[in-house]
Each structure stands twice: as C-alpha cells, then as structure tokens.
Amino acid sequence: MTAVAERTNAWAGKFAARERQAVWIEQLRESGFARFSALGFPTVREEDWRFTNVARIAKTCFESAPPITADADALVPFTKGIRLVFVNGQLQSPAPNLQGVLTTGVWNGDAREHLGLHASIETNAFVALNTAFLGEGAYVHIASEAAIAEPIHLVYISVPGDTPAVSHPVR
C-alpha cells in the first residue's frame, strides 16, 4: 500500500457513507474526493509545506462534528448587522434576506455557478478534502449596485466534543 493510500483510506469509508445532496453538489464532492485521493496529505518534502508537518492530522481519525443547537445571539452577542452563524457546520437561525437587495442562505441553484470556483482542488489536498465533504455553507448574493448599510458576518464556531471532530465549512 502506498503512503498516499495509507493516509487517505480512512476517509474513503466516510465518503461512501456521506449523506447525499443534489446531483450538482455530488459531482463537485466526487471530484474533490478523487483529487484528494490522488494528492494525499501534503508532506514537508513539498515546497509549500516544508515548514508545516501535518502528519498528526493525517493520522487522526476524525468524526463528523455533532450537530448542536445554540442561541446565535448568546454565542455572538457583539456583532451587529446581518449574521449567519454556523455551529459545528450547521446554520443556527434562518438566513436573512432583503427583498431584491440581499439573498443569503444555504446552497441552492443560485450558488451553483460559484461553488467550487474560488479555491482550487487541483493542488491543495485540504481544499479537495473540504470539497469532498462539504455540507451546509453560506451563500450571499448582493444585487448589482445595491448598498448594504450593515456589515454581513459569517460566523463559524466549532464546539469540542469527546473525540476529534471535523466540519467542512464552505463560503
């Protein structure tokens, strides 16, 4: 067994057991996993990673972060404006929308043309792995020439559990 396979096989079972989503998302996820399988985790022999040893990450058996319901106002009391708060990868409150000006929320057909375009899976194994397991994510669309008076906050909170956990946020 190759070193790449040894470090990626643990993720193959998790990938096979994932909850299915829309066909276009599944195609993106499958291409992400195929690329992650080919790349494997980076090593210190690679120029971009020569100062970062990710061996402990590669050897750790991560589980999906458990869903946790939380009060977004209590978690992020000092942010004013428009907020999308995710805890362990799950959106905590309905996404705000301003008719004709701002649309936010989890994936829908509007996000299709943008999802997976701004971070390449081709050379970064972590981007490929994140793409393979992407779950809920934020989609924010501001109408052309619209002015939003308030800041827009995308807040991602991870709550530790008893075992190593991972969520795969995409924005």
N, C-alpha and C positions, 0 to 999 in steps of 0.2 A: 504494500500500500504506500502511495506517495505521501510526502509530508503535507501537501495541499489537501489531499483526500482525508488524511487523519484529522486535520483541523476543521474540515467543513462537513464531514459526515454527520456530526451531532446535529447540525442544522437541517439536514435532509428530512429526517422524520418529522421535525416540527413544521417544515414547509409543506410536506404531504398532508399533515393534519390541520392545516390552516382553514379558517372559515372562508368560504368562497364569497367573492363580491361580483360586481358587474363584469362582463366579459372584457371590456377595455381595461379595467383595472387588473384583472387576472393576467392579461397579456403582458402588461407592464411588470407585474410581480414576477412572472415566469422568466422574463428576460433578465430581471435583476438577479434572480437566484442562479440562473445559468452562468451569468458573468461572475457572480461571487464564487461559484464552484470552480470556475476556471482560474480566477485570481488567487483564491485563498487569502488568508490574512497576511498583511504586509510583514516583512521581517526587517531587521536592522541592516540587512545586506542591500536593501533598496535605498537609493539616494534620499528620497523624500522622507524615509522613516529611520534613517541611520541613528537618530538620537532618541527614538521612541520605541521601546520594546513592548509589543502588545501580546507577548506570549501568555501572560496570565489571563488576558481577555479571551484569547483563542482557546485556552484550556478550560475555562469556566463554563459550566452547564447552566445557562440562563433559562428561566421560565418566563412566560408572559406575565407582565405586571398585573396583579389582580385589580379588577375594577373597584373603585372606591367612590362613593358618593360624598361630596363635600360641598359646603357652602362657599361659593366663589367669593362672596363679599367678605367672609371671615378670613379666607386664605389670602386675598389680595385687597386689603382694606384701603390702601393709599393710592390706588390707581383710579384716576378719573377718566371719563370718556367711554369709549366703546371697548368692550373686553370680550375675548374668547378665552376661557380658562379650561385647560385640559389637565386632568389629574390621572396619572398612570395611563396616559394616552386617550382618555375618554372625555369628550366635551361635557362640561358640568351644567351648563344652562343653555337655553335656546339662543341661537345665534341672532344678533341684532340685524335688522335690515331697515334702511331708509328708502322708501319707495322711489325708484328711479335714480337714486344717487349712490347708494351703497348696498351691496349684497354680500353677506357673509354666510359661512356655514361649512358643513362637511361636504365631501365630494358630491358633485352632481355632473350632469353633462356639460355644464359651463366650464368646469375645471379641466375637462378632458384635454383641451388643446394646450394647457400649460403644465400639467402634472408630468414630472419626469424630465423636463427640458432644461432646468437650470442647474442641476448637479449631475454630472456625468457618471454613469455606472461603468464606463469603459476602463478607467484607470484606478478607481478608488474602490477597494473592496468593501469599505464601510458604507459608502453610498449604495453600492449594489445590494448589500445585505439589508440595509434600511428599506430600499425599494422593494425587495422581495417580501418583506413582512409589513409593509405599510398598512396602517389601519385607518382610524379617523384622522383627519387633518383639517387644517383651516384653509378655506377658500375665501379670499377677499377680492371683490371687484368694485372699483370705484369708477363711476360713469365718467366719460370723457368731459373734461373741463368742469367737473364738479369740485366744490370746495367743502371739505370736511372740517368743521371748526374744532372738533375734539380729537385727541390722539386715539389711535387704534392700538390696543395692546393684545398681543398673542402671548399668553402666559402658560408655560408648561411646567407642571410640578410633578415630581416623582416621589412617591411615598415608599420608604423602605419596608420590606417585609422580612420574613424569616429566611428566605432563600434569595440568591441573586436573581434579580428580575430585570426585564428589559421592556421598553415600549419603543415604538418606531414612529416618532412624530414626523410629519411632513408638512411643510407650509409653503 
